[in-house]
Amino acid sequence: MEDEQHSLHDDVHFSVPESCLVEEDEDVDVGSADLVSVKDSTMETLMDGNVTVCVAPSVVALDGVSTFGIEDTEIAVGCSNDDELCSEVVELDDGMKGWIPIVPESYKPKLNEHFDSYVAAETKYRLYAFKAGFDVRLNAKKMNSDKCIQTRWFVCSKEGNPRKKEFDSLDVGTDVRRGRNSNVKRSGCRACMKIHLTKDKNGYEVYEFFEMHNHVLFNESDRRFSKTNRKMQYTDFRNVLRSSTHKVGPTRAYRLQTALKGGFDKMRCTAVDYQNFKRDVGLYVGKKDAKMLINKIHAMAFVPFLAIDNHKRSVVVGSSLIAGENIENFKWVLRAFLKCYKKQPIVVITDQCSAMKQAVPCVLNESKHRLCIWHIMKKVPKKVSQALNQNARFNSLIKKLVWNVHIGPDEFEYQWNEMIIEFDLVNDPWFSKIYNIRHSWIPAFFKDTPMSGLMKTTSRSESANAFFNLYSSFESDLVEFLMNYDSALEKQRDLHAHDENVTRTTYPQLMNPIGIEHHAAQVYTRTIFFDFQKELKKAIWYCGIDRVEDIGDEKVYVITHQNKKRVLKVSYKVVHNVNDNLVDYECSFFVRNGFLCRHALKVLLNCQVDRIPYMYVARRWTRELVPAHVQPAAVRYREIDSEKELLFTKMYSVVDDVASRIRNDKTKMTRFYEYLDKYKLELSTRLPNEDPTQQKVDAIAEHFGVAVPDDVDVYAPTGLANKGCALGKRLRSTSEKIQMRSKKPKRRCKRCGESKGHDSRNCPMVS
């Protein structure tokens, strides 16, 4: 080799140490001044005489994950700085190869080196392995009489030999389960560091250090798949668990983290690691699920109790999990509800559950039991013929009749019979059945009952079920379900807080400069005000005064009610007491909804009343019905360290805030990163290396907030088949099943190749 520089590329140059070259010819003299160039990750080979020199690319650091550019080559030369690491490949006497990491001396352990503690020794070797490009495994450990570590071996992860599996190659039985294809990860590598306690028990010293490996070290692309970098940390466990409380599975949680961190190569682990951890969460609970909730409620069927808040939202005021939907279980639930609330509700609305129908009157004997109109009306398309279902007149007529709150029971019965006769449904059993229970679901029969605006709503129970389905699934165990339930209630409280904030800090746009509208904006929540504003608009534009009669201190008004097409629909009589502004009217709107109707407002506007009489301001619709100190209260079913959770959240928040502030200044970003990295190194020398398994257990235990019992004497109920959830799948309608079958490919005859409803056994071609 001539004494000159060999440059294949002009961008990067590395000097070649003498120790990295294999001299097959003693006449060849290679000095340290020889230069070999590399470009990116491309290997360049320089042939000169009998010497082969191969150059490995530099190291690239990716968001805390260092990747090493070491290829499976004969020789990898030294590097230009401490951050670029390579390895030397040597030929052994037995013809095998050995790989010696080229690591700065400051990182390399030395024989008889002293460490103040076991943690310092382990940290030193793990850092050396990180720089060299291999994983560490803890091996032999010996304890002394003082229960202190006397001897400890740190070995390469490829130490040892793979386990041999014996099998009979002549046995080809079909009932044997096929084994999984796997790779051998152990190669008998002897690289290690062994330490023992000093005689004065004042620290540890290295009594053996072997640095040569019998396998290729990690290169740039391999590095992020190493066990060191694939270890899930506490924050990863926390992300998976927190995501699960919002019905976000491990795979989707992994994709979200990948997007937040900027790519798959920035992740410490893989989607499979997330999935395995979620599996371990289930194994952590296992059959101890019910025992972990022995002091809480646990069962299978979810029964929520819904009420209406002052913003007209459905809120959960109680819930129960029961073993089955039968009369006794429902009675038990209702008694438990009364024990908490003492007072029976005015109205109870349920679906057509036969067990609930019998249980409610037995326990809530003072309440009025009504059926959900939406549940009944959605069955109509399935109960009539296809032709009738597509009949526009029938659909319009039945909806207007059922939802009409302006007619009485007699008028409803007359119009219903007319409709049944017109469309030939007199002998229909289903229509006869729902007509017989008309008093429990037709608004005309209970329009004088306080309903809090529930008369014309869709199914609030169905919307509540859909709401909870966003946070839980059929496969959730009992402990996980309660965590998801807590998250759902947190969302409910957040919605209420948002509504309160909008009502308190903003002011609605008024339709007219009328005093009574301004007063309504001051006393009602925003949702109720908008409903009130609609009635006020209809009072101004669609209601008229037909005549007025004076009877002492009272005036009797006849108010006409028109629709948007200015067609007269109905007339109502309103009695107004001039002295105290009391109004008495026939439509019973205030009883049903809790605020004045258009007819009463028309009278008050005519009398120039600029404030809503106090007796007509229902407290349940007013502002600040729920005290401010009660709104943020969150009672969870688990015991958590709230101070620790708060500090953890603040820690994340501070880092995010600083990163956002300095995002456009690279110098400040570098200083901030170096400061955090320095603090991280300080912690690594002071704190012991946590076992990832222990981190996993701690994360799960802190998330659940319930200790795992030693003995199990309470088990979750099994063998239940409640309506609609026996298989964990939603029930499909007949029309949906027909549609799915139509998309299914038809069976094809193997003989003629046609799909005409026959097979090869009865194919026409055979005959």
NORGI-V457639 format. One record per residue. N is the residue number from 1. RES is the residue in one small letter. BURIAL is + if it has 24 or more other ideal C-beta (glycine too) atoms within 12 Angstrom, else -. Layout:
n->{N;N}
res->{RES;RES}
burial->{BURIAL;BURIAL}
//
This chain:
n->{1;2;3;4;5;6;7;8;9;10;11;12;13;14;15;16;17;18;19;20;21;22;23;24;25;26;27;28;29;30;31;32;33;34;35;36;37;38;39;40;41;42;43;44;45;46;47;48;49;50;51;52;53;54;55;56;57;58;59;60;61;62;63;64;65;66;67;68;69;70;71;72;73;74;75;76;77;78;79;80;81;82;83;84;85;86;87;88;89;90;91;92;93;94;95;96;97;98;99;100;101;102;103;104;105;106;107;108;109;110;111;112;113;114;115;116;117;118;119;120;121;122;123;124;125;126;127;128;129;130;131;132;133;134;135;136;137;138;139;140;141;142;143;144;145;146;147;148;149;150;151;152;153;154;155;156;157;158;159;160;161;162;163;164;165;166;167;168;169;170;171;172;173;174;175;176;177;178;179;180;181;182;183;184;185;186;187;188;189;190;191;192;193;194;195;196;197;198;199;200;201;202;203;204;205;206;207;208;209;210;211;212;213;214;215;216;217;218;219;220;221;222;223;224;225;226;227;228;229;230;231;232;233;234;235;236;237;238;239;240;241;242;243;244;245;246;247;248;249;250;251;252;253;254;255;256;257;258;259;260;261;262;263;264;265;266;267;268;269;270;271;272;273;274;275;276;277;278;279;280;281;282;283;284;285;286;287;288;289;290;291;292;293;294;295;296;297;298;299;300;301;302;303;304;305;306;307;308;309;310;311;312;313;314;315;316;317;318;319;320;321;322;323;324;325;326;327;328;329;330;331;332;333;334;335;336;337;338;339;340;341;342;343;344;345;346;347;348;349;350;351;352;353;354;355;356;357;358;359;360;361;362;363;364;365;366;367;368;369;370;371;372;373;374;375;376;377;378;379;380;381;382;383;384;385;386;387;388;389;390;391;392;393;394;395;396;397;398;399;400;401;402;403;404;405;406;407;408;409;410;411;412;413;414;415;416;417;418;419;420;421;422;423;424;425;426;427;428;429;430;431;432;433;434;435;436;437;438;439;440;441;442;443;444;445;446;447;448;449;450;451;452;453;454;455;456;457;458;459;460;461;462;463;464;465;466;467;468;469;470;471;472;473;474;475;476;477;478;479;480;481;482;483;484;485;486;487;488;489;490;491;492;493;494;495;496;497;498;499;500;501;502;503;504;505;506;507;508;509;510;511;512;513;514;515;516;517;518;519;520;521;522;523;524;525;526;527;528;529;530;531;532;533;534;535;536;537;538;539;540;541;542;543;544;545;546;547;548;549;550;551;552;553;554;555;556;557;558;559;560;561;562;563;564;565;566;567;568;569;570;571;572;573;574;575;576;577;578;579;580;581;582;583;584;585;586;587;588;589;590;591;592;593;594;595;596;597;598;599;600;601;602;603;604;605;606;607;608;609;610;611;612;613;614;615;616;617;618;619;620;621;622;623;624;625;626;627;628;629;630;631;632;633;634;635;636;637;638;639;640;641;642;643;644;645;646;647;648;649;650;651;652;653;654;655;656;657;658;659;660;661;662;663;664;665;666;667;668;669;670;671;672;673;674;675;676;677;678;679;680;681;682;683;684;685;686;687;688;689;690;691;692;693;694;695;696;697;698;699;700;701;702;703;704;705;706;707;708;709;710;711;712;713;714;715;716;717;718;719;720;721;722;723;724;725;726;727;728;729;730;731;732;733;734;735;736;737;738;739;740;741;742;743;744;745;746;747;748;749;750;751;752;753;754;755;756;757;758;759;760;761;762;763;764;765;766;767}
res->{m;e;d;e;q;h;s;l;h;d;d;v;h;f;s;v;p;e;s;c;l;v;e;e;d;e;d;v;d;v;g;s;a;d;l;v;s;v;k;d;s;t;m;e;t;l;m;d;g;n;v;t;v;c;v;a;p;s;v;v;a;l;d;g;v;s;t;f;g;i;e;d;t;e;i;a;v;g;c;s;n;d;d;e;l;c;s;e;v;v;e;l;d;d;g;m;k;g;w;i;p;i;v;p;e;s;y;k;p;k;l;n;e;h;f;d;s;y;v;a;a;e;t;k;y;r;l;y;a;f;k;a;g;f;d;v;r;l;n;a;k;k;m;n;s;d;k;c;i;q;t;r;w;f;v;c;s;k;e;g;n;p;r;k;k;e;f;d;s;l;d;v;g;t;d;v;r;r;g;r;n;s;n;v;k;r;s;g;c;r;a;c;m;k;i;h;l;t;k;d;k;n;g;y;e;v;y;e;f;f;e;m;h;n;h;v;l;f;n;e;s;d;r;r;f;s;k;t;n;r;k;m;q;y;t;d;f;r;n;v;l;r;s;s;t;h;k;v;g;p;t;r;a;y;r;l;q;t;a;l;k;g;g;f;d;k;m;r;c;t;a;v;d;y;q;n;f;k;r;d;v;g;l;y;v;g;k;k;d;a;k;m;l;i;n;k;i;h;a;m;a;f;v;p;f;l;a;i;d;n;h;k;r;s;v;v;v;g;s;s;l;i;a;g;e;n;i;e;n;f;k;w;v;l;r;a;f;l;k;c;y;k;k;q;p;i;v;v;i;t;d;q;c;s;a;m;k;q;a;v;p;c;v;l;n;e;s;k;h;r;l;c;i;w;h;i;m;k;k;v;p;k;k;v;s;q;a;l;n;q;n;a;r;f;n;s;l;i;k;k;l;v;w;n;v;h;i;g;p;d;e;f;e;y;q;w;n;e;m;i;i;e;f;d;l;v;n;d;p;w;f;s;k;i;y;n;i;r;h;s;w;i;p;a;f;f;k;d;t;p;m;s;g;l;m;k;t;t;s;r;s;e;s;a;n;a;f;f;n;l;y;s;s;f;e;s;d;l;v;e;f;l;m;n;y;d;s;a;l;e;k;q;r;d;l;h;a;h;d;e;n;v;t;r;t;t;y;p;q;l;m;n;p;i;g;i;e;h;h;a;a;q;v;y;t;r;t;i;f;f;d;f;q;k;e;l;k;k;a;i;w;y;c;g;i;d;r;v;e;d;i;g;d;e;k;v;y;v;i;t;h;q;n;k;k;r;v;l;k;v;s;y;k;v;v;h;n;v;n;d;n;l;v;d;y;e;c;s;f;f;v;r;n;g;f;l;c;r;h;a;l;k;v;l;l;n;c;q;v;d;r;i;p;y;m;y;v;a;r;r;w;t;r;e;l;v;p;a;h;v;q;p;a;a;v;r;y;r;e;i;d;s;e;k;e;l;l;f;t;k;m;y;s;v;v;d;d;v;a;s;r;i;r;n;d;k;t;k;m;t;r;f;y;e;y;l;d;k;y;k;l;e;l;s;t;r;l;p;n;e;d;p;t;q;q;k;v;d;a;i;a;e;h;f;g;v;a;v;p;d;d;v;d;v;y;a;p;t;g;l;a;n;k;g;c;a;l;g;k;r;l;r;s;t;s;e;k;i;q;m;r;s;k;k;p;k;r;r;c;k;r;c;g;e;s;k;g;h;d;s;r;n;c;p;m;v;s}
burial->{+;-;-;-;-;+;-;-;-;-;-;+;+;+;+;+;+;-;-;+;+;+;-;-;-;-;-;-;-;+;-;-;-;+;+;+;+;+;-;-;-;-;+;+;-;+;-;-;-;-;+;+;+;+;+;+;+;+;+;-;-;-;-;-;+;+;+;+;+;+;+;-;+;+;+;+;+;+;+;+;-;-;-;+;+;+;+;+;+;+;-;-;-;-;-;-;+;+;+;+;+;+;+;-;-;-;-;+;+;-;-;-;+;-;+;-;+;+;+;+;+;+;+;+;+;+;+;+;+;+;+;+;+;+;+;+;+;+;-;-;-;-;-;-;-;-;-;-;+;-;+;+;+;+;+;+;+;+;+;-;-;-;-;-;-;-;-;-;-;-;-;-;-;-;-;-;-;-;-;-;-;-;-;-;-;-;+;-;+;+;+;+;+;+;+;+;+;-;-;-;-;-;-;+;+;+;+;+;+;+;+;+;+;+;+;+;+;+;+;+;-;+;+;+;+;+;+;+;+;+;+;+;+;+;-;+;+;+;+;+;+;+;+;+;+;+;+;+;+;+;-;-;+;+;-;-;+;-;-;-;-;-;-;-;-;-;+;+;+;+;+;-;+;+;-;+;+;+;-;+;+;+;-;+;+;-;-;+;+;+;+;+;+;-;-;+;+;+;+;+;+;+;+;+;+;+;+;+;+;+;+;+;+;+;+;+;-;+;+;+;+;+;+;+;+;-;-;-;+;+;-;+;+;+;-;-;+;+;-;-;-;-;-;-;+;+;+;+;+;+;+;+;+;-;+;+;-;-;+;+;-;-;+;+;-;-;+;+;+;+;+;+;+;+;+;+;+;-;+;+;-;-;-;-;-;-;-;+;-;-;-;-;-;+;-;-;-;+;-;-;+;+;+;+;+;+;+;-;-;-;-;+;-;-;+;+;-;-;+;+;-;-;+;-;+;-;-;-;-;-;+;-;-;+;+;-;-;+;-;+;+;+;+;+;+;+;+;-;+;+;+;+;+;+;+;-;+;-;+;+;+;-;-;+;+;-;+;+;+;-;+;+;-;-;-;+;+;+;+;+;+;+;+;+;+;+;+;+;+;+;+;+;+;-;+;+;+;-;+;+;-;-;+;-;-;-;-;-;-;-;-;-;-;+;-;+;+;+;+;+;+;+;+;+;+;+;+;+;+;+;+;+;+;+;+;+;-;+;+;-;-;+;+;+;+;-;-;-;-;-;-;-;-;-;+;+;+;+;+;+;+;-;-;-;-;-;-;-;+;+;-;+;+;+;+;+;+;-;-;-;+;+;+;+;+;+;+;+;+;+;+;+;+;+;+;+;+;+;+;+;+;+;+;+;+;+;+;-;+;-;-;+;+;-;-;+;+;+;-;+;+;+;+;-;+;+;-;-;-;-;+;-;-;-;-;+;+;+;-;-;-;-;-;-;-;-;-;-;-;-;-;-;-;-;-;-;-;-;-;-;-;-;-;-;-;-;-;-;-;-;-;-;-;-;-;-;-;-;-;-;-;-;-;-;-;-;-;-;+;-;-;+;-;-;-;+;-;-;+;+;+;+;+;+;+;+;-;-;-;-;-;-;-;-;-;+;-;-;-;-;-;+;-;-;-;-;-;-;-;-;-;-;-;-;-;-;-;-;-;-;-;-;-;-;-;-;-;-;-;-;-;-;-;-;-;-;-;-;-;-;-;-;-;-;-;-;-}
//
